[in-house]
Amino acid sequence: MRRLSGLSTAVVLACAAAPTGAQDLVPHEVQPGESLYRIAERLLEDPRHWPEVAKLNRLSHPSRLRPGQRLLLPATWLKGTAVPAQVAYVRGPVQADGAALRIGDSVGEGAVLDVGAQGFISLRLHDGSLLQLQANSRSTLLRLRDLPAAQRRNTLIELDRGRVDATVAPQPPGSRFQVKTPLATAGVRGTRFGVWVPAQAGLAAADVVEGRVEVSAAERARGPATAVTIGAGEGAVVRPGAAPLRQSLLPAPGVSGLPARVERLPAPVPLAGVAGAARYRVEVADDEAFTRVLWTSEGPLPLMLDGLADGRYGLRARAIDANGLAGLEATGRLWVKTTPVAPLAQSPRDGQVLAPGRVDIQCTDVPQARAYLLQVASQPGFEPLLRQEQASERCRFELADLPVGQLYWRVASLAPEADGHVERGPFSDPSHFTLRPLPPVPRVGDIDAEGGEVHWRTQAGYRYRVQVATDTGFGTVVQDEETTSGRLRLSTSARCVPYALRLQAIDADGGRSAFSPPRLVNAGASVCGSDGSPVQWTGGELVQTAR
């Protein structure tokens, strides 16, 4: 465990509302039979301080005290009773003296806490104060004491590296709450503040969210101590041998772009950048006090939100400057809703061109879904909506009277929440189709076949698709071609049963008509055997009847 190297590099940060002086002294009323030596032995951590107590109280005869006499004792010398802290929340790798911590564990005075790269811990102290250690931090709980008389407290936390954020409960006069670093000691009474020490040391930074803190350089190599007072929205940077530098904290990053719902993870946190920021820190918690911080990310924008279960959360964000001072805090609400999963689009096919009239929309069913919600719009942003409909049990919709043009559609599953309220999940990726008049269906009476060739009556501006099959259901297609002319040579082999043929008209934009009804065409064989197969000469030629 690293200790302070000496007063020459130490800086004291003390609450401006409780400066060093009378309020750091605890009154004690002398009881019958008490002497200063007995009082020192019972109340002080080191009884050998009794001469200093005698001098402080101007006692000419320390052994001759009167009952009821009032003495003043320095709060920092009091012995007190060690009271452990409780683990209110822990995430990731966090250890106390090498043992992994769990929620509800007690952590005693003197424990060394190590927080890993993805770790985080909230400690609830005996006075209700909250300590939060961020990832890559190392800290020692040097003193967790309840002091005698008027419930005074003495808390001393040593931070070797990383960051600690403290929400300090109001402290009675004579109490002390301090965070000590290799370069600074932050002492406060009823406030919110943070202290940061980089792994390479070289500086310490303290920022104040609520309350006021006095920052003073202790005895240095040259010159008297220099003191500054920082309040909410201010910070101080301390470097070895230098007076503390006071500065305003960076503005809070804008969070107005937070979506009403986050439906897919990972997703960027939409923070508005702050001039002068070197990086940003975002925390997400499931309680208003941010005791249970479930997710933390720090770095340049964009920060990517990930790893959160569905639920409603609080979010807070701060910009951090080049000295490591965390700026003002922005807060917002976050709703993560990634389930139930969205159905997959089946039909119409994406980009398909359809004739005006009834449109059948089909998508995959989702086991958890109680119903499905469909949205149709003329713009990919789905504003404004043209139609919104709900279907039960199956993901099927029949739509009529849609406008001609390109239309977008998406669908979401509906399922009950834990409280029974039915809520939708995320929408599927948008699909689109186009409604416009299609080419007319070719008439079967316009199709003729003769001598192995099929010809039909054409219309200007269309090309045609010709399909030939062995059955009228077109289960086995033996020829499938497109042509711009009204003629096509059949490539089918001769047989005794006619082939089925159908046509489809295609316009210049790819719009297709329905197929014509099937037209039966001669298969080429005129003499057939009893088994239904063509009769051939010994040379393989088909036997034809005389014309």
C-alpha positions in Angstrom: 0.0 0.0 0.0 1.5 3.4 -1.1 1.6 6.2 1.5 2.1 9.9 1.2 5.7 10.8 0.5 5.6 13.8 2.8 4.0 17.2 3.5 6.0 18.9 0.8 3.7 17.2 -1.8 0.5 17.1 0.2 -2.5 19.3 -0.3 -5.5 19.6 2.0 -9.0 20.0 0.7 -11.4 20.9 3.5 -15.1 21.9 3.4 -15.4 25.7 3.4 -18.4 25.4 5.7 -16.2 23.6 8.3 -12.7 25.2 8.3 -10.0 24.0 10.5 -10.6 25.4 14.0 -13.1 25.1 16.7 -15.4 22.7 14.8 -12.6 20.2 14.5 -12.5 20.0 18.3 -14.8 17.7 20.3 -16.1 18.9 23.7 -15.8 16.5 26.6 -17.4 17.0 30.0 -15.1 15.7 32.9 -16.7 13.1 35.0 -16.1 12.6 38.8 -12.7 10.8 39.3 -11.4 11.5 35.8 -7.9 12.8 35.2 -6.5 14.0 31.9 -4.3 10.8 31.8 -7.4 8.6 32.2 -9.3 10.6 29.6 -6.5 10.3 27.1 -6.1 6.6 27.7 -9.9 6.0 27.2 -10.6 8.3 24.3 -7.4 8.9 22.3 -5.9 6.5 19.8 -2.5 7.5 21.2 -2.7 8.4 24.9 0.7 10.1 24.7 -1.0 13.1 23.2 -2.2 14.2 26.7 0.4 17.0 27.0 -0.9 18.6 23.7 -4.4 18.3 25.1 -3.3 20.0 28.3 -1.6 22.8 26.3 -4.7 23.2 24.1 -6.9 23.6 27.1 -4.4 25.7 29.1 -4.4 23.3 32.0 -1.7 24.1 34.6 -2.6 21.0 36.6 -3.7 18.2 34.3 -4.2 15.8 37.2 -6.6 18.2 39.0 -9.8 18.3 36.9 -13.2 19.4 38.3 -16.3 17.4 37.5 -18.3 19.1 34.8 -15.3 20.9 33.5 -15.3 21.3 29.7 -12.3 20.0 27.7 -11.8 20.3 24.0 -10.3 17.2 22.2 -8.9 17.2 18.6 -11.3 15.0 16.5 -8.5 13.4 14.6 -7.0 12.1 17.8 -10.1 10.3 19.1 -10.1 6.6 19.2 -13.8 5.9 18.4 -15.3 2.6 17.4 -14.5 0.9 14.1 -17.8 0.3 12.1 -17.5 -1.7 8.8 -18.9 -0.5 5.5 -21.5 -2.6 3.5 -21.3 -3.5 -0.1 -24.5 -2.0 -1.6 -23.6 -3.0 -5.1 -20.7 -4.6 -7.0 -20.1 -5.3 -10.6 -17.3 -7.2 -12.2 -13.9 -8.0 -10.6 -13.7 -6.2 -7.2 -11.6 -7.6 -4.3 -11.0 -6.7 -0.7 -7.6 -7.9 0.5 -7.6 -10.4 -2.4 -11.0 -11.9 -1.8 -13.9 -11.3 -4.2 -16.7 -9.1 -2.9 -20.4 -9.7 -3.2 -23.5 -7.6 -2.5 -24.2 -7.5 1.2 -20.6 -8.2 2.3 -19.1 -6.2 5.2 -15.8 -4.5 4.6 -13.8 -3.5 7.6 -11.4 -0.8 8.5 -8.0 -1.2 6.9 -9.3 -3.2 3.9 -7.5 -2.7 0.6 -9.9 -2.6 -2.4 -8.9 -3.4 -5.9 -11.4 -2.7 -8.7 -10.6 -4.4 -12.0 -10.9 -3.1 -15.6 -14.6 -3.8 -15.8 -15.4 -3.4 -12.2 -17.4 -1.1 -10.0 -18.4 -1.0 -6.4 -20.8 1.1 -4.2 -20.0 1.0 -0.5 -22.6 2.3 2.1 -20.8 3.7 5.1 -22.0 3.6 8.7 -23.3 7.2 8.5 -25.2 6.6 5.3 -22.5 8.1 3.0 -21.9 6.4 -0.3 -18.5 5.6 -1.8 -18.2 4.5 -5.4 -15.0 3.2 -6.9 -14.6 3.2 -10.6 -12.8 0.6 -12.8 -9.0 0.4 -12.4 -9.0 1.9 -8.9 -7.1 0.9 -5.7 -8.1 2.2 -2.3 -7.7 1.6 1.4 -10.3 2.1 4.0 -7.9 3.6 6.5 -10.4 4.8 9.1 -14.2 4.0 9.6 -14.9 5.3 13.1 -17.8 6.4 15.2 -16.5 8.9 17.7 -17.7 9.3 21.3 -20.0 12.3 22.1 -22.7 13.6 19.8 -22.3 10.7 17.2 -19.2 12.3 15.6 -17.5 10.3 12.8 -14.0 9.9 11.5 -13.7 8.5 8.0 -10.4 8.4 6.0 -10.1 6.8 2.6 -6.8 6.5 0.8 -7.0 6.5 -3.0 -3.8 5.3 -4.7 -5.1 5.3 -8.2 -8.3 5.5 -10.1 -11.4 7.5 -9.2 -13.7 7.6 -6.2 -17.0 9.5 -6.1 -18.5 10.3 -2.7 -22.0 11.3 -1.6 -21.3 12.4 2.0 -24.1 12.4 4.5 -24.3 15.6 6.7 -21.5 15.4 9.2 -22.0 16.7 12.8 -19.5 19.3 14.0 -16.2 17.6 15.0 -16.6 14.9 12.3 -14.2 14.3 9.5 -14.6 12.7 6.1 -11.5 12.6 4.1 -10.1 11.1 0.9 -6.4 11.0 0.8 -4.3 10.6 -2.3 -0.5 10.7 -2.9 -0.9 14.5 -3.6 -4.1 15.5 -1.9 -6.6 15.0 0.9 -10.2 15.9 0.3 -12.2 16.6 3.4 -15.9 17.4 3.2 -19.1 17.6 5.3 -22.4 16.8 3.6 -21.6 17.1 -0.1 -20.9 15.3 -3.4 -17.5 15.3 -4.9 -15.0 13.2 -6.8 -11.3 12.6 -6.7 -9.2 11.2 -9.5 -5.6 9.9 -9.5 -4.1 8.7 -12.8 -2.1 5.5 -12.8 1.0 7.5 -13.6 0.3 9.9 -10.7 1.8 13.3 -11.2 -1.4 15.1 -10.3 -4.7 14.8 -8.4 -8.0 16.3 -9.4 -11.0 17.0 -7.3 -14.4 18.1 -8.6 -17.4 19.3 -6.6 -21.0 18.5 -7.6 -22.7 19.9 -4.4 -21.3 21.8 -1.4 -18.1 23.8 -1.0 -14.6 22.6 -0.5 -11.5 24.5 0.7 -8.3 23.5 -1.2 -5.0 24.5 0.4 -1.5 23.5 -0.3 0.2 22.2 2.9 3.7 23.3 3.8 5.8 23.4 0.7 9.5 23.8 0.0 9.1 27.6 -0.4 6.5 30.0 0.6 3.4 29.8 2.8 0.4 27.6 2.1 -2.0 28.9 -0.6 -5.8 28.2 -0.2 -8.6 28.4 -2.6 -12.3 27.6 -2.1 -14.2 25.7 -4.7 -17.9 25.2 -4.8 -20.4 23.3 -6.9 -19.3 23.5 -10.6 -15.7 24.0 -9.7 -12.6 21.8 -9.4 -9.0 21.9 -8.4 -5.9 20.3 -9.9 -2.9 19.6 -7.7 0.6 18.9 -8.9 3.7 18.3 -6.8 5.1 21.4 -5.2 2.5 23.7 -6.7 -0.4 25.6 -5.4 -3.8 24.1 -6.2 -5.2 25.4 -9.5 -8.9 26.3 -9.3 -11.0 26.1 -12.5 -14.6 25.9 -13.7 -15.9 22.5 -14.6 -16.8 21.8 -18.2 -20.5 22.2 -19.1 -22.8 19.1 -19.0 -23.0 17.3 -22.3 -26.4 17.5 -24.0 -28.7 14.4 -23.6 -31.7 15.8 -25.4 -31.1 13.3 -28.2 -31.8 10.3 -26.0 -34.4 8.1 -27.7 -37.6 7.3 -26.1 -36.7 3.6 -26.5 -33.5 1.8 -27.3 -34.6 -1.2 -29.4 -31.3 -2.6 -30.6 -27.9 -3.1 -28.8 -25.2 -2.1 -29.2 -26.4 1.5 -29.8 -24.5 4.8 -29.6 -25.3 7.1 -26.7 -26.4 10.3 -28.4 -24.4 12.9 -26.4 -23.8 16.4 -27.6 -20.1 17.1 -27.6 -18.5 19.7 -25.2 -15.7 22.0 -26.3 -12.5 21.2 -24.4 -13.5 17.7 -23.5 -10.8 15.0 -23.8 -13.3 12.2 -23.1 -16.7 11.4 -21.6 -18.1 9.1 -18.9 -21.6 7.7 -19.0 -23.2 5.6 -16.3 -26.5 3.7 -16.4 -28.2 2.6 -13.1 -31.5 1.0 -12.2 -32.1 3.2 -9.2 -32.6 6.9 -8.8 -29.6 7.3 -6.4 -27.3 5.6 -8.9 -26.1 3.1 -6.2 -26.5 0.2 -8.7 -24.5 1.4 -11.7 -25.0 -1.5 -14.1 -23.0 -0.1 -17.0 -20.1 2.4 -17.3 -18.2 3.6 -20.3 -15.5 6.2 -20.6 -13.7 7.5 -23.7 -14.2 9.6 -26.8 -17.6 9.8 -28.5 -19.4 7.9 -29.6 -19.8 5.6 -26.5 -21.6 2.4 -27.4 -24.3 1.2 -25.1 -24.4 -2.6 -24.7 -25.0 -5.5 -22.3 -28.2 -4.2 -20.7 -31.3 -6.2 -20.1 -34.7 -4.8 -21.0 -35.8 -2.2 -18.5 -36.0 1.4 -17.5 -32.9 3.1 -16.3 -31.3 6.4 -15.2 -28.4 7.8 -17.2 -25.9 10.4 -16.2 -23.0 11.8 -18.3 -20.1 14.1 -17.7 -17.4 15.5 -20.0 -13.8 15.2 -18.7 -11.1 17.7 -19.5 -7.4 17.0 -20.2 -6.5 17.3 -16.5 -9.0 14.6 -15.6 -11.6 17.0 -14.0 -15.1 15.6 -14.5 -17.5 18.4 -15.6 -21.1 19.1 -14.7 -23.5 16.3 -14.8 -26.3 15.7 -17.2 -29.0 13.1 -16.4 -31.7 11.5 -18.5 -34.0 8.4 -18.6 -33.4 5.4 -20.8 -35.8 2.6 -21.8 -34.2 -0.5 -23.2 -36.8 -2.6 -25.1 -35.2 -5.3 -27.3 -37.8 -8.0 -26.9 -40.0 -9.7 -28.1 -38.0 -10.1 -31.3 -39.5 -8.7 -34.5 -41.1 -11.0 -37.1 -39.2 -11.5 -40.4 -40.8 -10.2 -43.6 -41.9 -12.9 -46.0 -44.1 -11.2 -48.6 -44.3 -9.0 -50.6 -40.6 -9.5 -51.5 -38.5 -6.4 -50.8 -38.8 -4.2 -53.9 -41.6 -6.1 -55.5 -44.0 -4.3 -57.9 -47.7 -5.1 -57.3 -50.9 -4.1 -59.0 -53.2 -1.7 -57.1 -55.9 -3.5 -55.1 -55.6 -5.9 -52.2 -52.1 -6.4 -50.8 -51.4 -9.5 -48.7 -48.6 -9.0 -46.2 -47.1 -12.1 -44.5 -44.3 -12.4 -41.9 -43.0 -15.1 -39.6 -44.8 -15.9 -36.4 -43.0 -15.3 -33.0 -43.6 -17.8 -30.2 -43.7 -15.1 -27.5 -46.0 -12.8 -29.4 -49.7 -12.3 -28.5 -50.3 -10.1 -31.5 -48.5 -8.1 -34.2 -48.5 -4.4 -35.1 -48.1 -3.3 -38.8 -47.1 0.2 -39.9 -47.2 1.4 -43.6 -45.9 4.7 -44.8 -44.8 6.5 -48.0 -41.4 7.5 -46.4 -38.7 5.3 -44.9 -38.8 7.2 -41.6 -42.5 6.2 -41.2 -43.7 9.8 -40.7 -46.5 10.3 -41.4 -48.1 6.9 -41.1 -50.5 5.8 -43.8 -51.8 2.7 -42.0 -51.4 1.1 -38.7 -53.1 -2.2 -38.0 -53.0 -5.0 -35.5 -53.4 -8.7 -36.1 -53.9 -11.5 -33.6 -52.3 -15.0 -33.5 -50.8 -15.0 -37.0 -48.6 -12.4 -38.6 -50.9 -11.8 -41.6 -52.5 -8.6 -42.9 -54.8 -7.9 -45.9 -54.7 -4.3 -47.0 -56.8 -2.5 -49.5 -57.1 1.0 -50.9 -53.4 1.8 -50.6 -52.1 4.7 -52.7 -50.2 4.1 -55.9 -46.4 4.5 -55.4 -43.5 3.2 -53.3 -44.6 2.1 -49.9 -42.7 1.0 -46.8 -43.8 -1.4 -44.1 -42.6 -2.8 -40.9 -44.0 -5.0 -38.2 -43.4 -5.6 -34.4 -44.4 -8.3 -32.0 -46.7 -7.5 -29.1 -46.3 -9.4 -25.8 -47.2 -8.9 -22.1 -44.7 -7.3 -19.7 -44.2 -8.6 -16.2 -47.1 -6.5 -14.9 -49.4 -7.9 -17.6 -49.4 -4.8 -19.8 -49.1 -5.7 -23.5 -46.2 -3.7 -25.1 -44.6 -3.9 -28.5 -41.1 -5.0 -29.1 -38.8 -3.5 -31.7 -39.9 -3.1 -35.3 -38.5 -5.2 -38.1 -36.2 -3.7 -40.7 -38.3 -1.8 -43.2 -39.3 -3.5 -46.4 -40.8 -1.7 -49.4 -43.0 -2.5 -52.4 -44.4 -0.5 -55.3 -48.0 -0.2 -56.3 -48.7 0.7 -59.9 -50.7 -0.5 -62.8 -49.2 -3.7 -64.3 -49.3 -4.9 -67.9 -52.5 -6.6 -69.0 -52.6 -10.4 -68.8 -52.0 -12.0 -72.3 -55.2 -13.6 -73.6 -55.1 -17.3 -74.3 -56.9 -16.7 -77.6 -54.0 -14.6 -78.8 -51.6 -17.5 -78.5 -51.0 -20.0 -81.3 -48.5 -22.8 -82.0 -47.5 -24.3 -85.3 -44.6 -26.5 -86.5 -42.7 -26.3 -83.2 -43.1 -22.5 -83.0 -45.4 -20.4 -80.8 -46.5 -16.9 -81.7 -48.9 -14.4 -80.1 -50.3 -10.9 -80.4 -48.0 -8.4 -78.8 -48.5 -4.9 -77.4 -45.9 -2.1 -77.8 -43.5 -1.5 -74.9 -43.7 -5.0 -73.4 -41.5 -8.0 -73.4 -42.8 -11.5 -72.7 -41.9 -14.4 -70.6 -42.8 -17.8 -72.1 -43.0 -20.9 -69.9 -43.6 -24.5 -71.2 -44.4 -27.3 -68.8 -45.3 -31.0 -68.8 -48.5 -30.2 -66.9 -51.1 -27.4 -66.6 -50.0 -26.8 -63.0 -46.5 -26.0 -64.3 -44.9 -28.2 -61.7 -42.2 -29.3 -64.2 -41.1 -26.4 -66.4 -39.1 -27.5 -69.4 -38.6 -24.2 -71.1 -38.6 -20.7 -69.7 -37.4 -17.7 -71.8 -38.0 -14.0 -72.3 -38.3 -12.3 -75.6 -39.3 -8.9 -77.1 -40.8 -10.4 -80.2 -44.0 -12.3 -80.6 -42.4 -15.5 -81.6 -40.4 -18.3 -79.9 -39.1 -21.6 -81.1 -40.0 -24.5 -78.8 -37.1 -26.6 -77.7 -39.2 -29.4 -76.2 -38.9 -33.0 -77.2 -41.7 -34.8 -79.0 -44.2 -36.8 -76.9 -47.8 -38.0 -77.3 -49.3 -35.8 -74.5 -49.6 -32.0 -75.2 -47.4 -29.5 -73.4 -48.9 -26.6 -71.4 -47.7 -23.1 -72.4 -48.4 -19.7 -70.7 -47.3 -16.1 -71.2 -46.5 -13.1 -68.9 -46.1 -9.5 -70.0 -43.3 -7.4 -68.6 -43.1 -3.6 -68.8 -40.0 -1.4 -69.0 -39.9 -0.9 -65.2 -40.0 -4.6 -64.5 -43.6 -4.7 -63.6 -45.1 -8.1 -64.5 -48.6 -9.2 -65.3 -50.1 -12.4 -64.0 -49.6 -15.4 -66.3 -52.1 -16.2 -68.9 -54.3 -19.3 -68.5 -52.4 -22.4 -69.9 -52.6 -23.1 -73.6 -52.1 -26.8 -74.7 -49.7 -27.2 -77.6 -48.9 -30.2 -79.8 -45.9 -32.1 -78.6 -44.8 -33.3 -82.0 -45.6 -37.1 -82.1 -48.5 -38.2 -84.4 -48.3 -42.0 -84.0 -48.2 -43.3 -80.5 -47.9 -46.8 -79.1 -50.2 -48.5 -76.7 -48.0 -47.4 -73.8 -48.5 -43.7 -74.8 -44.9 -43.2 -76.1 -44.1 -42.0 -79.7 -43.5 -44.7 -82.3 -40.1 -44.5 -84.0 -38.5 -46.0 -87.1 -35.5 -48.2 -86.7 -33.3 -45.2 -87.5 -34.8 -43.2 -84.6 -37.1 -41.0 -86.6 -40.7 -40.5 -85.5 -43.4 -42.3 -87.4 -45.7 -39.6 -88.8 -49.1 -40.1 -90.4 -49.5 -39.2 -94.0 -50.7 -35.7 -94.6 
